[in-house]
Amino acid sequence: MSSDGRSPQRSDLDPPPLYAIADAAALAPESLADGVERLAAGGLRWIQVRAKALPDDRLYAEMVSIDRRLAGSGVRLWMNDRADLAALLGWSGLHLGQDDLSPAAARRVVPDATWIGRSTHDLEQVEEADADRAVDLVAIGPIYPTRSKANPDPVVGLDLVRRARRSTGKPLVAIGGITAERVDEVLAAGADSAVVLGALCHGDLRTNLARFRRFTEAPG
């Protein structure tokens, strides 16, 4: 269930201009739940939770805390990688990388209404995701150099965003090295949303949120 208290419909998918990834390692020493709550308070309407190193019991406890804190907020919560945990709480979305569980397999685990996003890194992968009926949203990147992954895929640049836009009618989000100064050009290239991790989660969260203020929905 989404944090607005109703089950999302797959047809409801309408990405906001800014889509945050709350990464446990990047937010530390702040807790994952605290970080997500602050991102939501700063106006982020889509937040993906990523915690590669947390043990399952602690990750689930953080997810439960997030779910309770954001109840009724309207924020759409996404889980990175873990179809089982996304299904347990009925979150709005599940995001899968190329090396994760396949979208078709994940679709058998999560509720029918759960959105599934798929990472892509070249035009062939974009076309595969576009043809995959289990995939609702296509992510393309990394658009710029990024430090958010230990072994990132090669930078694809804005031209691939433009080509990807012509190759899929599904919602398209761009990720990788996106700063507040780069959001406009990413959206102009055809992305429906700019996905941001490092520029939000590294350093002072309040200062970082202020840089993205015009792309969020919350006033003040």
Secondary structure as GFF3:
##gff-version 3
##sequence-region A 1 220
A	DSSP	three_ten_helix	10	12	.	.	.	ID=ss1
A	DSSP	beta_strand	18	23	.	.	.	ID=ss2
A	DSSP	alpha_helix	24	27	.	.	.	ID=ss3
A	DSSP	alpha_helix	32	41	.	.	.	ID=ss4
A	DSSP	beta_strand	46	50	.	.	.	ID=ss5
A	DSSP	alpha_helix	56	69	.	.	.	ID=ss6
A	DSSP	beta_strand	76	80	.	.	.	ID=ss7
A	DSSP	alpha_helix	83	89	.	.	.	ID=ss8
A	DSSP	beta_strand	93	96	.	.	.	ID=ss9
A	DSSP	alpha_helix	103	107	.	.	.	ID=ss10
A	DSSP	beta_strand	115	120	.	.	.	ID=ss11
A	DSSP	alpha_helix	123	131	.	.	.	ID=ss12
A	DSSP	beta_strand	137	140	.	.	.	ID=ss13
A	DSSP	alpha_helix	157	167	.	.	.	ID=ss14
A	DSSP	beta_strand	172	175	.	.	.	ID=ss15
A	DSSP	three_ten_helix	180	182	.	.	.	ID=ss16
A	DSSP	alpha_helix	183	188	.	.	.	ID=ss17
A	DSSP	beta_strand	193	196	.	.	.	ID=ss18
A	DSSP	alpha_helix	198	201	.	.	.	ID=ss19
A	DSSP	alpha_helix	205	211	.	.	.	ID=ss20
A	DSSP	three_ten_helix	213	215	.	.	.	ID=ss21
###
